[in-house]
Structures are given as C-alpha cells and as structure tokens.
Amino acid sequence: MVTGTETPSRRLTRRGWWFVAIGVGAGAAAFALRERDLLMVAGVALGAVLLAWVLTGRGKPGVQADHRVRPRRLQQGEDGALLVRFSAPDRATHALEVEQPAAAGLFPATSGVIGPIQQGDAAELRVPFRAGRRGQYVITSPVLTVRDPFGLVRVRTPLSAGDEVLVLPTVLPLVGLPRGLTGRGSATGASSTSGGGDPDAGVRGYRVGDDIRTVHWRASARLEEDLVVRVSGASSLGSTLLLLDHRVSAYSRDGLEVAVTLAASIGHHLHEEDVDLAVADHTGRELVAGHDVDSDLLLTL
C-alpha cells in the first residue's frame, strides 16, 4: 500500500478551447469592425477560461488512495478483485471522477464517480478480474479527475498507490511416483520396498521438550498415531531431478505453457508425496532444490 499524490496535469477541455477560440475571434472582430459588443463577448469568454484555470489550481485535491488486491496470489482461471480505497483525511470532498488504468492481462481501464467523501471517511471502487496468463502484473496508480463548474479545465492527478498480482501456473492433480522411487521421500523415510524395512525410518514419537517445528504433521496423519518428529540424519531414498526447457523456440503454439503446467503439477505432486526435488532448466541452472520447495517452484515458474 502506497498513499499520497503525484504531480497533476492541468489542461483545457474541448469546451475550454472553444471558449478560447470564441474569445480570440470575437476580440479580433471587435477591433476590425469597431464593435464594443464583440469586445465584451471576447472578455466574457476569455475571462471564464481564466477563472476556471484559477479555480482548478488551488492546491491538491486532499484525497488519498490505496490498493487492496484479494488475493495477491492466484492461479490461472481464478477470480480476484482490486479494491481502490479513496479517503479524505483533511477535508470533505465533492463527488469525484476516478479512473483505474488497465492492467494488461488482468482487467481493462475502469472509471466511475464516487463520493462525496466526508472528512475521515472513505469510498471504494471495486474492479473484479479473472487471472488469465501466468506472470507478475503491476497495478498502477488510480487517477483523480477534477473539473471546474463550467467544464473548461480538467486536472488529472495520479494518486500514488500501487500493488502487484502474481498469477501462478495451473496445478493439475496427479497420481503415482516416478520410476525408481519405491516409497516416501526423506522427510518421512517410510519405505515400501519388497524387502521390508522399518516403515517409520526417519521419524520417531514426539517427546516432551522436542521443538514443535520438528513435528512431521503429514507423517503423523498417515501413521494414525501420536505426533512424530523428524530425526536428524534420516535415511533418504534420494531426490528427483525435474528438467524444464523454457525456450519459446522449443515449442509450437502454447507448448511452453503446457510444459510449465506439467512442471508445476509434477513438482507440487512430489512435494505432497514428501519427495526431495531439484528443478533445473535447459542450461543446467538450478531453479529450486530441497524438500519444501512447492511455493518457491510456483513463484519461479
């Protein structure tokens, strides 16, 4: 959340330029035809523009704004909403014309009239959206528009507020384990090899004084016993290496998006199965590695 105001831009509206043209034209005709009535028309037209310019230049609008995105992280196809909250901490305001610029890939430009806002109160502009393509999206400042009573001058003031939205890859449900992994990963140490073995290798029962952070919740749920904790130096079945070629040229049409979806789904599934995971790209660069890397993997992708 960022609040405040940026430098406003003030300019004549189309009506304002017509008043200027009428004033200049009437003034020129007054001198050419020696008509005092035309001179009065010129004075009224140009005077109205000058008055409007002065009225719209009297200080800042006294409005602050902040963005509230719910949720800030979502997957493709999920719905979210941007709430733009306008407040008047110093003085009451009249009805306000506001605009939220477009965020390409999330929502188009949205405008509306809110208020009036009493001092200390607030009003909101709600912009719903649906996450389409994965990526990081920057939401820019809303713009407040103030006009004079004659509609001759318009002042547009960006209100310093911004936020980001992360659209994560789609995660599909999967079953099974890669060939070569015959049981659970190193966190539980539970092995299902035909040769038998201790199903609780790598964990032991909770004892008074154990650090609560070492409790292995998934293993406790699976074993349907009292709480169990991870044992330092637990045996491991090894880790799985997942390779992702993210070159656009390596795929046709939406092939890269399919590959990213598969990488996200496989990584999430292996995490749920307590398998250690390392993810590298086509250059051999390691993207993420470890045990609890589900969130990091989705953010990286």
VEXLUM-806640 format. One record per residue (C-alpha): residue number from 1; chain; x, y, z. Coordinates in Angstrom, 1 decimal. Example, Ala and Ser with C-alpha at 12.3 -4.5 7.8 and 13.67 -1.06 7.14 Angstrom:
<rs>
<r pos="1" unit="A" east="12.3" north="-4.5" up="7.8"/>
<r pos="2" unit="A" east="13.7" north="-1.1" up="7.1"/>
</rs>
This chain:
<rs>
<r pos="1" unit="A" east="0.0" north="0.0" up="0.0"/>
<r pos="2" unit="A" east="1.3" north="3.4" up="-1.0"/>
<r pos="3" unit="A" east="-0.6" north="6.7" up="-0.4"/>
<r pos="4" unit="A" east="-0.2" north="10.3" up="-1.4"/>
<r pos="5" unit="A" east="-0.4" north="12.2" up="-4.7"/>
<r pos="6" unit="A" east="1.8" north="12.7" up="-7.7"/>
<r pos="7" unit="A" east="2.2" north="15.8" up="-9.9"/>
<r pos="8" unit="A" east="-1.1" north="16.7" up="-11.5"/>
<r pos="9" unit="A" east="-1.6" north="17.6" up="-15.2"/>
<r pos="10" unit="A" east="-3.9" north="20.5" up="-16.0"/>
<r pos="11" unit="A" east="-5.2" north="21.3" up="-19.4"/>
<r pos="12" unit="A" east="-8.2" north="22.8" up="-21.2"/>
<r pos="13" unit="A" east="-11.1" north="20.6" up="-22.2"/>
<r pos="14" unit="A" east="-12.6" north="20.7" up="-25.7"/>
<r pos="15" unit="A" east="-15.2" north="23.2" up="-24.4"/>
<r pos="16" unit="A" east="-12.4" north="25.3" up="-23.0"/>
<r pos="17" unit="A" east="-10.6" north="25.5" up="-26.3"/>
<r pos="18" unit="A" east="-13.9" north="26.6" up="-28.0"/>
<r pos="19" unit="A" east="-14.2" north="29.4" up="-25.4"/>
<r pos="20" unit="A" east="-10.6" north="30.5" up="-26.2"/>
<r pos="21" unit="A" east="-11.3" north="30.4" up="-29.9"/>
<r pos="22" unit="A" east="-14.5" north="32.4" up="-29.5"/>
<r pos="23" unit="A" east="-12.8" north="34.9" up="-27.3"/>
<r pos="24" unit="A" east="-9.9" north="35.4" up="-29.6"/>
<r pos="25" unit="A" east="-12.1" north="35.5" up="-32.7"/>
<r pos="26" unit="A" east="-14.6" north="38.0" up="-31.1"/>
<r pos="27" unit="A" east="-11.7" north="40.2" up="-29.9"/>
<r pos="28" unit="A" east="-10.2" north="40.3" up="-33.4"/>
<r pos="29" unit="A" east="-13.6" north="41.0" up="-35.0"/>
<r pos="30" unit="A" east="-14.2" north="43.8" up="-32.4"/>
<r pos="31" unit="A" east="-11.0" north="45.6" up="-33.4"/>
<r pos="32" unit="A" east="-11.6" north="45.0" up="-37.1"/>
<r pos="33" unit="A" east="-15.3" north="46.1" up="-37.0"/>
<r pos="34" unit="A" east="-15.0" north="48.5" up="-34.1"/>
<r pos="35" unit="A" east="-17.8" north="46.8" up="-32.3"/>
<r pos="36" unit="A" east="-17.8" north="47.1" up="-28.5"/>
<r pos="37" unit="A" east="-20.3" north="44.3" up="-28.1"/>
<r pos="38" unit="A" east="-18.0" north="41.8" up="-29.7"/>
<r pos="39" unit="A" east="-15.2" north="43.0" up="-27.3"/>
<r pos="40" unit="A" east="-17.5" north="42.3" up="-24.4"/>
<r pos="41" unit="A" east="-18.1" north="38.8" up="-25.7"/>
<r pos="42" unit="A" east="-14.4" north="38.2" up="-26.0"/>
<r pos="43" unit="A" east="-13.8" north="39.4" up="-22.5"/>
<r pos="44" unit="A" east="-16.5" north="37.1" up="-21.1"/>
<r pos="45" unit="A" east="-15.2" north="34.0" up="-23.0"/>
<r pos="46" unit="A" east="-11.6" north="34.5" up="-22.1"/>
<r pos="47" unit="A" east="-12.4" north="35.6" up="-18.5"/>
<r pos="48" unit="A" east="-14.4" north="32.4" up="-18.0"/>
<r pos="49" unit="A" east="-11.4" north="30.3" up="-19.1"/>
<r pos="50" unit="A" east="-9.0" north="32.3" up="-16.8"/>
<r pos="51" unit="A" east="-11.4" north="31.9" up="-13.9"/>
<r pos="52" unit="A" east="-11.7" north="28.2" up="-14.5"/>
<r pos="53" unit="A" east="-7.9" north="27.9" up="-14.6"/>
<r pos="54" unit="A" east="-7.5" north="29.7" up="-11.3"/>
<r pos="55" unit="A" east="-10.2" north="27.6" up="-9.6"/>
<r pos="56" unit="A" east="-8.7" north="24.3" up="-10.6"/>
<r pos="57" unit="A" east="-5.2" north="25.3" up="-9.5"/>
<r pos="58" unit="A" east="-6.0" north="25.9" up="-5.8"/>
<r pos="59" unit="A" east="-3.8" north="23.3" up="-4.1"/>
<r pos="60" unit="A" east="-4.0" north="19.5" up="-4.1"/>
<r pos="61" unit="A" east="-7.3" north="17.6" up="-4.1"/>
<r pos="62" unit="A" east="-6.9" north="16.3" up="-0.5"/>
<r pos="63" unit="A" east="-7.6" north="12.7" up="-1.5"/>
<r pos="64" unit="A" east="-5.5" north="9.7" up="-0.8"/>
<r pos="65" unit="A" east="-5.8" north="6.2" up="-2.3"/>
<r pos="66" unit="A" east="-4.5" north="2.7" up="-1.7"/>
<r pos="67" unit="A" east="-4.9" north="-0.6" up="-3.4"/>
<r pos="68" unit="A" east="-6.1" north="-3.8" up="-1.8"/>
<r pos="69" unit="A" east="-5.9" north="-6.9" up="-4.0"/>
<r pos="70" unit="A" east="-7.6" north="-10.0" up="-2.9"/>
<r pos="71" unit="A" east="-5.9" north="-12.4" up="-3.3"/>
<r pos="72" unit="A" east="-2.5" north="-11.2" up="-4.3"/>
<r pos="73" unit="A" east="-1.5" north="-14.7" up="-5.5"/>
<r pos="74" unit="A" east="-3.8" north="-16.8" up="-7.5"/>
<r pos="75" unit="A" east="-3.7" north="-19.5" up="-10.2"/>
<r pos="76" unit="A" east="-4.8" north="-19.2" up="-13.8"/>
<r pos="77" unit="A" east="-8.6" north="-19.1" up="-14.1"/>
<r pos="78" unit="A" east="-9.2" north="-18.0" up="-10.6"/>
<r pos="79" unit="A" east="-11.2" north="-14.8" up="-9.8"/>
<r pos="80" unit="A" east="-9.9" north="-11.9" up="-7.8"/>
<r pos="81" unit="A" east="-10.8" north="-8.3" up="-7.1"/>
<r pos="82" unit="A" east="-9.0" north="-5.0" up="-6.8"/>
<r pos="83" unit="A" east="-10.4" north="-2.6" up="-4.2"/>
<r pos="84" unit="A" east="-9.3" north="1.0" up="-4.6"/>
<r pos="85" unit="A" east="-10.0" north="2.9" up="-1.4"/>
<r pos="86" unit="A" east="-10.2" north="6.7" up="-1.5"/>
<r pos="87" unit="A" east="-10.1" north="8.7" up="1.7"/>
<r pos="88" unit="A" east="-10.3" north="12.3" up="2.6"/>
<r pos="89" unit="A" east="-8.2" north="12.8" up="5.8"/>
<r pos="90" unit="A" east="-8.1" north="16.6" up="5.8"/>
<r pos="91" unit="A" east="-11.4" north="17.9" up="4.4"/>
<r pos="92" unit="A" east="-14.7" north="16.7" up="2.8"/>
<r pos="93" unit="A" east="-14.8" north="16.4" up="-0.9"/>
<r pos="94" unit="A" east="-17.4" north="16.7" up="-3.6"/>
<r pos="95" unit="A" east="-18.3" north="13.8" up="-5.9"/>
<r pos="96" unit="A" east="-15.1" north="12.5" up="-7.6"/>
<r pos="97" unit="A" east="-14.4" north="11.3" up="-11.0"/>
<r pos="98" unit="A" east="-11.8" north="8.4" up="-10.7"/>
<r pos="99" unit="A" east="-10.2" north="6.1" up="-13.2"/>
<r pos="100" unit="A" east="-8.2" north="2.9" up="-12.6"/>
<r pos="101" unit="A" east="-5.8" north="2.4" up="-15.6"/>
<r pos="102" unit="A" east="-5.8" north="-1.0" up="-17.2"/>
<r pos="103" unit="A" east="-3.5" north="-3.8" up="-16.2"/>
<r pos="104" unit="A" east="-2.9" north="-5.7" up="-19.4"/>
<r pos="105" unit="A" east="-3.8" north="-9.3" up="-19.0"/>
<r pos="106" unit="A" east="-6.0" north="-8.7" up="-15.9"/>
<r pos="107" unit="A" east="-8.6" north="-6.0" up="-16.4"/>
<r pos="108" unit="A" east="-9.4" north="-3.1" up="-18.7"/>
<r pos="109" unit="A" east="-9.4" north="0.6" up="-17.6"/>
<r pos="110" unit="A" east="-12.3" north="1.2" up="-15.2"/>
<r pos="111" unit="A" east="-13.8" north="4.6" up="-14.4"/>
<r pos="112" unit="A" east="-16.6" north="5.9" up="-12.2"/>
<r pos="113" unit="A" east="-17.9" north="8.6" up="-9.9"/>
<r pos="114" unit="A" east="-17.6" north="8.2" up="-6.2"/>
<r pos="115" unit="A" east="-18.4" north="10.3" up="-3.2"/>
<r pos="116" unit="A" east="-18.9" north="12.9" up="-1.9"/>
<r pos="117" unit="A" east="-16.5" north="11.8" up="0.9"/>
<r pos="118" unit="A" east="-16.7" north="13.3" up="4.3"/>
<r pos="119" unit="A" east="-13.6" north="14.1" up="6.3"/>
<r pos="120" unit="A" east="-12.2" north="10.9" up="7.8"/>
<r pos="121" unit="A" east="-14.4" north="8.7" up="5.7"/>
<r pos="122" unit="A" east="-13.6" north="6.6" up="2.6"/>
<r pos="123" unit="A" east="-15.2" north="5.3" up="-0.6"/>
<r pos="124" unit="A" east="-14.2" north="2.3" up="-2.7"/>
<r pos="125" unit="A" east="-14.0" north="1.4" up="-6.4"/>
<r pos="126" unit="A" east="-14.2" north="-2.3" up="-7.0"/>
<r pos="127" unit="A" east="-12.6" north="-3.8" up="-10.1"/>
<r pos="128" unit="A" east="-13.2" north="-7.6" up="-10.5"/>
<r pos="129" unit="A" east="-10.8" north="-9.6" up="-12.7"/>
<r pos="130" unit="A" east="-10.0" north="-13.2" up="-13.7"/>
<r pos="131" unit="A" east="-6.4" north="-14.4" up="-13.9"/>
<r pos="132" unit="A" east="-5.7" north="-15.4" up="-17.5"/>
<r pos="133" unit="A" east="-2.0" north="-15.8" up="-18.2"/>
<r pos="134" unit="A" east="0.6" north="-16.6" up="-15.6"/>
<r pos="135" unit="A" east="3.0" north="-13.8" up="-14.7"/>
<r pos="136" unit="A" east="3.7" north="-10.8" up="-12.4"/>
<r pos="137" unit="A" east="1.3" north="-7.9" up="-13.0"/>
<r pos="138" unit="A" east="1.9" north="-4.4" up="-11.8"/>
<r pos="139" unit="A" east="-1.2" north="-2.3" up="-10.9"/>
<r pos="140" unit="A" east="-0.6" north="1.4" up="-11.5"/>
<r pos="141" unit="A" east="-1.9" north="4.5" up="-9.7"/>
<r pos="142" unit="A" east="-5.6" north="5.4" up="-10.0"/>
<r pos="143" unit="A" east="-6.2" north="8.9" up="-11.5"/>
<r pos="144" unit="A" east="-8.5" north="11.5" up="-10.0"/>
<r pos="145" unit="A" east="-10.1" north="14.0" up="-12.4"/>
<r pos="146" unit="A" east="-11.3" north="17.4" up="-11.2"/>
<r pos="147" unit="A" east="-13.2" north="19.9" up="-13.4"/>
<r pos="148" unit="A" east="-14.3" north="23.4" up="-12.9"/>
<r pos="149" unit="A" east="-18.0" north="24.2" up="-12.7"/>
<r pos="150" unit="A" east="-18.0" north="25.3" up="-16.4"/>
<r pos="151" unit="A" east="-16.2" north="22.3" up="-17.7"/>
<r pos="152" unit="A" east="-13.5" north="24.3" up="-19.3"/>
<r pos="153" unit="A" east="-10.4" north="23.0" up="-17.5"/>
<r pos="154" unit="A" east="-9.6" north="19.4" up="-16.4"/>
<r pos="155" unit="A" east="-7.0" north="18.4" up="-13.8"/>
<r pos="156" unit="A" east="-5.8" north="14.8" up="-13.7"/>
<r pos="157" unit="A" east="-4.0" north="13.8" up="-10.6"/>
<r pos="158" unit="A" east="-2.4" north="10.3" up="-10.2"/>
<r pos="159" unit="A" east="-2.8" north="9.1" up="-6.6"/>
<r pos="160" unit="A" east="0.3" north="7.3" up="-5.5"/>
<r pos="161" unit="A" east="-1.0" north="3.7" up="-4.9"/>
<r pos="162" unit="A" east="0.3" north="0.5" up="-6.4"/>
<r pos="163" unit="A" east="0.4" north="-3.2" up="-6.0"/>
<r pos="164" unit="A" east="1.4" north="-6.4" up="-7.7"/>
<r pos="165" unit="A" east="-0.5" north="-9.6" up="-8.5"/>
<r pos="166" unit="A" east="1.1" north="-12.9" up="-9.1"/>
<r pos="167" unit="A" east="-0.7" north="-15.4" up="-11.3"/>
<r pos="168" unit="A" east="0.8" north="-18.8" up="-10.6"/>
<r pos="169" unit="A" east="0.8" north="-21.7" up="-13.1"/>
<r pos="170" unit="A" east="-2.1" north="-24.1" up="-13.1"/>
<r pos="171" unit="A" east="-1.6" north="-27.2" up="-10.9"/>
<r pos="172" unit="A" east="-3.3" north="-30.4" up="-12.1"/>
<r pos="173" unit="A" east="-3.9" north="-33.4" up="-9.8"/>
<r pos="174" unit="A" east="-1.5" north="-36.3" up="-10.4"/>
<r pos="175" unit="A" east="-1.1" north="-39.9" up="-9.0"/>
<r pos="176" unit="A" east="1.9" north="-42.3" up="-8.7"/>
<r pos="177" unit="A" east="5.6" north="-41.7" up="-8.3"/>
<r pos="178" unit="A" east="8.5" north="-41.6" up="-10.8"/>
<r pos="179" unit="A" east="10.1" north="-45.0" up="-11.6"/>
<r pos="180" unit="A" east="12.9" north="-45.6" up="-9.2"/>
<r pos="181" unit="A" east="11.1" north="-44.1" up="-6.2"/>
<r pos="182" unit="A" east="9.6" north="-47.0" up="-4.4"/>
<r pos="183" unit="A" east="8.2" north="-45.2" up="-1.4"/>
<r pos="184" unit="A" east="8.2" north="-42.0" up="0.5"/>
<r pos="185" unit="A" east="10.9" north="-39.4" up="0.4"/>
<r pos="186" unit="A" east="13.4" north="-38.5" up="3.0"/>
<r pos="187" unit="A" east="11.1" north="-36.5" up="5.2"/>
<r pos="188" unit="A" east="9.1" north="-39.5" up="6.4"/>
<r pos="189" unit="A" east="11.6" north="-42.1" up="5.5"/>
<r pos="190" unit="A" east="8.7" north="-44.6" up="5.0"/>
<r pos="191" unit="A" east="9.8" north="-47.3" up="2.6"/>
<r pos="192" unit="A" east="7.6" north="-49.7" up="0.7"/>
<r pos="193" unit="A" east="10.3" north="-51.9" up="-0.9"/>
<r pos="194" unit="A" east="9.6" north="-55.6" up="-1.2"/>
<r pos="195" unit="A" east="12.5" north="-56.3" up="1.2"/>
<r pos="196" unit="A" east="10.5" north="-54.7" up="4.0"/>
<r pos="197" unit="A" east="12.2" north="-52.3" up="6.4"/>
<r pos="198" unit="A" east="11.2" north="-50.0" up="9.2"/>
<r pos="199" unit="A" east="8.1" north="-48.0" up="8.0"/>
<r pos="200" unit="A" east="8.9" north="-45.3" up="10.5"/>
<r pos="201" unit="A" east="12.6" north="-44.8" up="9.5"/>
<r pos="202" unit="A" east="13.4" north="-41.1" up="9.7"/>
<r pos="203" unit="A" east="10.8" north="-40.3" up="12.3"/>
<r pos="204" unit="A" east="10.2" north="-41.1" up="16.0"/>
<r pos="205" unit="A" east="7.5" north="-40.4" up="18.5"/>
<r pos="206" unit="A" east="7.2" north="-37.0" up="20.0"/>
<r pos="207" unit="A" east="8.9" north="-36.5" up="23.4"/>
<r pos="208" unit="A" east="8.4" north="-33.7" up="25.9"/>
<r pos="209" unit="A" east="10.9" north="-31.0" up="25.1"/>
<r pos="210" unit="A" east="11.1" north="-31.6" up="21.4"/>
<r pos="211" unit="A" east="10.9" north="-28.5" up="19.2"/>
<r pos="212" unit="A" east="7.4" north="-28.1" up="17.8"/>
<r pos="213" unit="A" east="8.9" north="-27.1" up="14.5"/>
<r pos="214" unit="A" east="10.3" north="-30.7" up="14.1"/>
<r pos="215" unit="A" east="6.8" north="-32.2" up="14.2"/>
<r pos="216" unit="A" east="6.1" north="-34.0" up="10.9"/>
<r pos="217" unit="A" east="2.4" north="-33.4" up="10.5"/>
<r pos="218" unit="A" east="1.8" north="-35.5" up="7.4"/>
<r pos="219" unit="A" east="3.7" north="-38.5" up="8.8"/>
<r pos="220" unit="A" east="1.6" north="-38.2" up="12.0"/>
<r pos="221" unit="A" east="-1.6" north="-38.2" up="10.0"/>
<r pos="222" unit="A" east="-0.6" north="-41.2" up="7.8"/>
<r pos="223" unit="A" east="0.6" north="-43.3" up="10.7"/>
<r pos="224" unit="A" east="-2.5" north="-42.5" up="12.7"/>
<r pos="225" unit="A" east="-0.5" north="-42.4" up="15.9"/>
<r pos="226" unit="A" east="0.6" north="-39.8" up="18.3"/>
<r pos="227" unit="A" east="2.7" north="-36.9" up="17.0"/>
<r pos="228" unit="A" east="6.0" north="-37.9" up="15.4"/>
<r pos="229" unit="A" east="9.1" north="-35.7" up="14.7"/>
<r pos="230" unit="A" east="11.8" north="-35.8" up="12.1"/>
<r pos="231" unit="A" east="15.0" north="-37.5" up="13.1"/>
<r pos="232" unit="A" east="18.2" north="-35.7" up="12.1"/>
<r pos="233" unit="A" east="20.2" north="-37.6" up="9.5"/>
<r pos="234" unit="A" east="17.2" north="-39.6" up="8.4"/>
<r pos="235" unit="A" east="17.7" north="-42.1" up="5.6"/>
<r pos="236" unit="A" east="16.7" north="-40.9" up="2.2"/>
<r pos="237" unit="A" east="15.6" north="-42.6" up="-1.0"/>
<r pos="238" unit="A" east="17.3" north="-39.8" up="-2.9"/>
<r pos="239" unit="A" east="15.8" north="-36.9" up="-4.9"/>
<r pos="240" unit="A" east="14.1" north="-36.4" up="-8.2"/>
<r pos="241" unit="A" east="15.5" north="-34.1" up="-10.8"/>
<r pos="242" unit="A" east="13.0" north="-32.3" up="-13.0"/>
<r pos="243" unit="A" east="14.3" north="-30.6" up="-16.1"/>
<r pos="244" unit="A" east="12.3" north="-27.7" up="-17.8"/>
<r pos="245" unit="A" east="13.2" north="-26.4" up="-21.2"/>
<r pos="246" unit="A" east="11.7" north="-22.9" up="-21.2"/>
<r pos="247" unit="A" east="12.9" north="-21.8" up="-24.6"/>
<r pos="248" unit="A" east="10.0" north="-20.4" up="-26.6"/>
<r pos="249" unit="A" east="11.6" north="-21.7" up="-29.8"/>
<r pos="250" unit="A" east="11.5" north="-25.2" up="-28.5"/>
<r pos="251" unit="A" east="7.7" north="-25.4" up="-28.7"/>
<r pos="252" unit="A" east="4.9" north="-24.7" up="-31.1"/>
<r pos="253" unit="A" east="1.9" north="-22.6" up="-30.2"/>
<r pos="254" unit="A" east="1.1" north="-23.0" up="-26.5"/>
<r pos="255" unit="A" east="3.6" north="-25.8" up="-25.9"/>
<r pos="256" unit="A" east="5.6" north="-23.7" up="-23.4"/>
<r pos="257" unit="A" east="2.5" north="-23.1" up="-21.3"/>
<r pos="258" unit="A" east="1.8" north="-26.8" up="-21.3"/>
<r pos="259" unit="A" east="5.4" north="-27.6" up="-20.2"/>
<r pos="260" unit="A" east="5.2" north="-25.1" up="-17.4"/>
<r pos="261" unit="A" east="1.8" north="-26.5" up="-16.2"/>
<r pos="262" unit="A" east="3.3" north="-30.0" up="-16.2"/>
<r pos="263" unit="A" east="6.4" north="-28.8" up="-14.3"/>
<r pos="264" unit="A" east="4.2" north="-27.1" up="-11.7"/>
<r pos="265" unit="A" east="1.9" north="-30.1" up="-11.3"/>
<r pos="266" unit="A" east="4.7" north="-32.7" up="-11.1"/>
<r pos="267" unit="A" east="6.6" north="-30.5" up="-8.6"/>
<r pos="268" unit="A" east="3.5" north="-30.0" up="-6.4"/>
<r pos="269" unit="A" east="2.7" north="-33.7" up="-6.5"/>
<r pos="270" unit="A" east="6.2" north="-34.7" up="-5.5"/>
<r pos="271" unit="A" east="6.1" north="-32.2" up="-2.7"/>
<r pos="272" unit="A" east="2.8" north="-33.7" up="-1.4"/>
<r pos="273" unit="A" east="4.4" north="-37.2" up="-1.6"/>
<r pos="274" unit="A" east="7.4" north="-36.0" up="0.6"/>
<r pos="275" unit="A" east="9.9" north="-36.4" up="-2.2"/>
<r pos="276" unit="A" east="13.0" north="-34.2" up="-2.4"/>
<r pos="277" unit="A" east="13.0" north="-32.2" up="-5.6"/>
<r pos="278" unit="A" east="15.5" north="-30.4" up="-7.7"/>
<r pos="279" unit="A" east="14.4" north="-28.4" up="-10.7"/>
<r pos="280" unit="A" east="16.8" north="-27.2" up="-13.4"/>
<r pos="281" unit="A" east="16.4" north="-25.5" up="-16.8"/>
<r pos="282" unit="A" east="17.8" north="-26.4" up="-20.2"/>
<r pos="283" unit="A" east="21.1" north="-24.6" up="-19.4"/>
<r pos="284" unit="A" east="21.7" north="-26.7" up="-16.3"/>
<r pos="285" unit="A" east="20.9" north="-23.8" up="-14.0"/>
<r pos="286" unit="A" east="19.2" north="-24.9" up="-10.8"/>
<r pos="287" unit="A" east="15.9" north="-23.1" up="-10.2"/>
<r pos="288" unit="A" east="14.9" north="-24.6" up="-6.9"/>
<r pos="289" unit="A" east="16.1" north="-27.5" up="-4.8"/>
<r pos="290" unit="A" east="15.2" north="-29.1" up="-1.5"/>
<r pos="291" unit="A" east="12.2" north="-30.6" up="0.3"/>
<r pos="292" unit="A" east="9.7" north="-27.9" up="1.0"/>
<r pos="293" unit="A" east="10.0" north="-26.1" up="-2.3"/>
<r pos="294" unit="A" east="6.4" north="-26.1" up="-3.5"/>
<r pos="295" unit="A" east="5.8" north="-22.4" up="-3.1"/>
<r pos="296" unit="A" east="9.3" north="-21.4" up="-4.4"/>
<r pos="297" unit="A" east="8.7" north="-23.6" up="-7.5"/>
<r pos="298" unit="A" east="5.4" north="-22.0" up="-8.3"/>
<r pos="299" unit="A" east="6.8" north="-18.5" up="-7.9"/>
<r pos="300" unit="A" east="9.8" north="-19.3" up="-10.1"/>
<r pos="301" unit="A" east="7.6" north="-20.7" up="-12.8"/>
</rs>
